[in-house]
Amino acid sequence: MTEKRYTQEALELRVPPHSEILNQVAKEVDPATITSPEIQADIGRLFLVAYGRQGDDRYPTLVGLAAPQIGILKRIVLIGMNPVSGGEQPELQAFINPVIIARSEEMVEGRESCYSSSRVSGIVERHKWITLQGYDQFGNQTTPTLEDFPARVGQHELHHLDGIRFPDLITDDNHLHWVEEDEFGDYRQFWKDWPTLCPRSRWEDIKAGRFET
């Protein structure tokens, strides 16, 4: 937990790692409803949870968030658009019905963690850059190109919309790590050689609710 604590409302909105909604494909939002009170409230809840987790570089920072992670099965995500790397405040933007329309051939490895994967972290290969197509929170069409860390965040969050979490993309068990919250400042620096592995069986137990998180 960061020094800037979650509000009680934000705590109540998060879903546990074993929630079935995290394994489902989210539903598209009718673009005509994006500015409606219902969808705007959904977007507001995402920002509430995301910004409740910032403020201390020793701990994980939410640089992105997908609606299923707070129990909303809709294709809405927040993505940090600036290349933060040490716990800085991300510049979060909302995207509705985002899809990747272009991507680099070049792939890069990087560290990842997740609000919905307990203390599991790891090394994941992603496209170096992507171009998204979707709508912003005001209902305007947008096609941003993201590179490096923001591109990684975008790919991570879009996978959530299809019921996929990053540990399931890791095929080398030496790249699946266990990181306590107060160790995350060190993990940012030493992720390539992190000594504490997460057994694949533990991750499967977390997903199934058989492991106390």
C-alpha positions in Angstrom: 0.0 0.0 0.0 1.3 3.4 -0.8 1.7 6.2 1.7 -1.3 7.9 -0.1 -3.9 5.3 0.9 -6.8 4.2 -1.2 -10.1 5.8 -0.4 -12.7 3.3 1.0 -14.7 3.6 -2.2 -11.6 2.7 -4.3 -10.9 -0.3 -2.2 -14.5 -1.5 -2.6 -14.2 -1.2 -6.4 -11.2 -3.5 -6.9 -11.9 -7.1 -7.7 -9.7 -10.0 -6.4 -7.2 -11.8 -8.7 -9.4 -14.9 -8.8 -12.5 -13.0 -10.0 -14.0 -14.7 -13.1 -14.6 -11.3 -14.7 -10.8 -11.0 -15.2 -11.0 -14.0 -17.5 -13.8 -12.8 -19.7 -13.9 -10.7 -22.9 -15.2 -7.2 -22.3 -18.1 -5.8 -24.2 -17.8 -2.9 -26.7 -19.3 0.4 -25.7 -21.8 2.1 -28.1 -19.9 5.2 -29.1 -23.2 7.2 -28.9 -23.3 6.5 -25.2 -19.7 7.6 -24.3 -20.8 10.9 -22.9 -23.8 9.5 -21.1 -23.8 9.6 -17.2 -23.4 5.9 -17.0 -20.2 5.6 -19.1 -18.8 8.8 -17.6 -19.3 7.4 -14.1 -17.5 4.2 -15.2 -14.5 6.3 -16.4 -14.6 8.3 -13.2 -14.4 5.2 -11.1 -11.3 4.1 -13.1 -9.6 7.4 -12.4 -10.6 7.2 -8.7 -8.8 3.9 -8.3 -5.8 4.7 -10.4 -5.0 8.0 -8.8 -5.6 6.5 -5.4 -2.4 4.5 -5.9 0.2 7.2 -6.6 2.7 9.1 -4.4 5.5 6.9 -3.2 8.3 5.6 -5.5 9.0 2.6 -3.1 5.8 1.0 -4.1 3.9 0.0 -7.3 2.3 2.8 -9.3 -0.8 2.3 -11.4 0.3 3.4 -14.9 -2.8 1.9 -16.5 -6.1 0.3 -15.5 -8.8 -1.7 -17.4 -12.5 -1.6 -16.6 -12.7 -5.4 -15.8 -10.2 -4.9 -13.0 -12.8 -2.9 -11.1 -15.7 -5.1 -12.0 -16.9 -3.3 -15.2 -17.0 -5.7 -18.2 -16.7 -2.9 -20.8 -13.9 -2.0 -23.2 -12.6 1.0 -21.4 -9.0 1.5 -20.3 -6.7 4.1 -18.8 -3.2 4.3 -20.2 -0.3 6.4 -18.8 0.9 8.4 -21.8 4.3 9.6 -20.4 7.3 7.3 -20.0 7.4 7.1 -16.2 9.8 4.5 -14.8 10.5 5.3 -11.2 7.0 5.8 -9.6 6.3 9.2 -11.0 2.8 10.4 -11.6 1.5 9.0 -14.9 -0.5 11.2 -17.3 -3.5 8.9 -17.6 -5.9 9.1 -20.5 -9.1 7.1 -21.1 -9.7 5.1 -24.2 -13.0 3.4 -25.2 -13.1 0.5 -27.6 -9.4 0.7 -28.2 -7.8 -1.6 -30.9 -4.2 -1.9 -32.1 -4.1 -1.0 -35.8 -0.3 -1.0 -36.3 2.6 -2.3 -34.3 6.4 -2.6 -34.7 8.2 -5.7 -35.8 10.7 -5.1 -33.1 10.0 -6.7 -29.8 11.5 -5.7 -26.4 11.6 -7.3 -23.0 10.5 -5.3 -19.9 9.2 -5.7 -16.4 5.5 -5.9 -15.6 3.3 -6.1 -12.6 -0.4 -5.8 -12.2 -3.1 -4.6 -9.9 -5.0 -7.9 -10.5 -2.1 -10.3 -10.1 -1.2 -10.1 -6.4 2.6 -9.8 -5.8 3.4 -11.6 -9.1 5.7 -9.6 -11.5 7.8 -10.7 -14.4 9.5 -10.1 -17.7 7.3 -9.9 -20.8 8.1 -9.4 -24.4 6.0 -6.6 -26.2 6.0 -4.6 -29.4 8.2 -1.6 -29.1 5.5 0.7 -30.5 1.8 0.5 -31.3 -0.8 2.7 -32.8 -4.2 2.6 -31.2 -7.6 3.5 -32.6 -10.5 4.2 -30.4 -12.5 7.0 -28.6 -11.4 9.4 -25.9 -13.6 10.1 -22.8 -15.4 12.8 -24.7 -16.5 10.6 -27.6 -13.9 11.8 -30.1 -12.1 9.4 -32.3 -8.3 9.2 -31.6 -5.4 7.3 -33.1 -2.3 7.9 -30.9 1.0 6.1 -31.4 2.7 4.9 -28.2 6.3 3.9 -27.9 8.4 2.1 -25.3 6.9 2.1 -21.8 3.5 3.6 -22.7 3.3 1.1 -25.6 3.9 -1.7 -23.0 1.2 -0.3 -20.8 -1.2 -0.1 -23.7 -0.7 -3.7 -24.7 -1.0 -4.8 -21.1 -4.3 -3.0 -20.6 -5.8 -4.1 -23.9 -5.0 -7.7 -23.0 -7.2 -7.3 -19.9 -10.1 -6.5 -22.2 -9.7 -10.0 -23.7 -9.4 -11.8 -20.4 -5.6 -12.1 -20.6 -3.1 -11.3 -17.8 0.6 -10.9 -18.2 1.8 -14.0 -16.2 0.0 -16.2 -18.8 2.2 -14.7 -21.5 5.4 -15.7 -19.8 6.8 -19.0 -21.0 10.1 -19.0 -19.2 9.4 -19.7 -15.5 12.7 -17.9 -14.6 10.9 -14.7 -15.8 8.0 -15.1 -13.3 8.8 -13.2 -10.1 7.4 -12.7 -6.7 7.8 -9.1 -5.4 6.6 -7.9 -2.0 5.0 -4.4 -2.1 7.8 -2.8 -0.2 10.4 -4.4 -2.5 9.1 -2.8 -5.6 11.5 0.2 -5.5 14.4 -2.4 -5.8 12.5 -4.4 -8.4 12.5 -1.4 -10.7 16.3 -1.5 -10.8 17.0 -5.2 -10.5 14.2 -6.9 -12.4 16.5 -8.5 -14.9 18.2 -10.6 -12.1 15.4 -10.7 -9.5 16.2 -13.7 -7.2 12.7 -14.5 -5.9 10.7 -16.6 -8.4 7.0 -17.2 -8.4 6.3 -20.9 -9.1 3.8 -21.4 -11.9 1.6 -23.3 -9.5 1.4 -20.4 -7.2 0.1 -18.1 -10.0 -2.5 -20.7 -11.0 -3.6 -20.9 -7.3 -3.9 -17.1 -7.2 -6.1 -17.1 -10.3 -8.3 -19.8 -8.8 -8.5 -18.3 -5.4 -6.6 -21.1 -3.7 -3.8 -18.8 -2.5 -4.3 -16.0 0.1 -3.3 -12.7 -1.5 
